[in-house]
Amino acid sequence: MDTQQIIAALRQEFGLSQTEIASRVKVPQPRISRWENGEVPTAADDALALARLLDDLRGTAAKDASGADQATA
């Protein structure tokens, strides 16, 4: 998954804005925009931070869903 796909997933799946993503990965918002538009390459550590954020959010969503299933069982 490349940087543009990760950012698209964060924005579509979790409704995050560029500003929210930037805050969570500790970079300026304009950098998120440039990554999302493919204008500049992503440094390895920044790409890793984005991937971790996506994994964390997906893990949280999965835990929330399983907890909801447990509550209704």
C-alpha distance (Angstrom), angle and dihedral (degrees) to the residues before:
residue distance angle dihedral
M1 . . .
D2 3.80 . .
T3 3.80 127.4 .
Q4 3.79 94.7 -96.8
Q5 3.82 90.6 53.1
I6 3.81 92.2 47.9
I7 3.80 92.3 51.0
A8 3.81 91.1 46.1
A9 3.82 89.7 51.3
L10 3.80 92.0 49.3
R11 3.78 91.4 49.6
Q12 3.82 97.3 42.7
E13 3.81 102.2 36.8
F14 3.78 98.2 38.8
G15 3.80 103.6 22.9
L16 3.78 93.1 -123.6
S17 3.79 120.4 162.9
Q18 3.78 122.7 -137.1
T19 3.79 87.6 -105.9
E20 3.81 92.1 54.4
I21 3.79 92.1 48.4
A22 3.81 90.9 47.6
S23 3.78 91.1 51.2
R24 3.79 92.8 50.3
V25 3.82 95.1 48.5
K26 3.83 92.8 37.4
V27 3.80 100.2 -121.6
P28 3.82 131.3 119.5
Q29 3.82 115.0 -86.9
P30 3.82 94.2 -120.3
R31 3.81 88.3 62.0
I32 3.82 90.1 58.3
S33 3.79 88.8 52.1
R34 3.80 92.2 50.5
W35 3.81 91.5 48.2
E36 3.78 92.1 47.0
N37 3.79 91.1 51.4
G38 3.80 93.1 45.0
E39 3.80 91.9 -118.9
V40 3.80 96.6 130.9
P41 3.80 134.1 20.5
T42 3.78 119.8 -107.8
A43 3.78 119.8 -118.4
A44 3.79 113.2 -121.2
D45 3.81 93.9 -113.1
D46 3.80 91.6 50.2
A47 3.80 91.9 48.6
L48 3.79 88.9 50.4
A49 3.82 91.0 50.7
L50 3.81 90.4 51.7
A51 3.81 92.1 48.0
R52 3.81 91.3 48.9
L53 3.79 90.9 50.2
L54 3.80 90.4 52.0
D55 3.81 91.7 47.4
D56 3.81 91.7 47.1
L57 3.79 92.8 50.2
R58 3.80 92.7 46.0
G59 3.80 90.0 48.5
T60 3.80 91.5 49.9
A61 3.79 91.1 48.4
A62 3.81 90.7 49.9
K63 3.81 91.6 49.4
D64 3.79 90.7 48.5
A65 3.79 91.1 50.0
S66 3.80 93.4 48.5
G67 3.80 90.6 46.9
A68 3.80 89.9 52.7
D69 3.80 89.3 50.3
Q70 3.80 90.6 51.2
A71 3.80 92.3 49.5
T72 3.79 92.8 54.0
A73 3.81 95.5 44.6
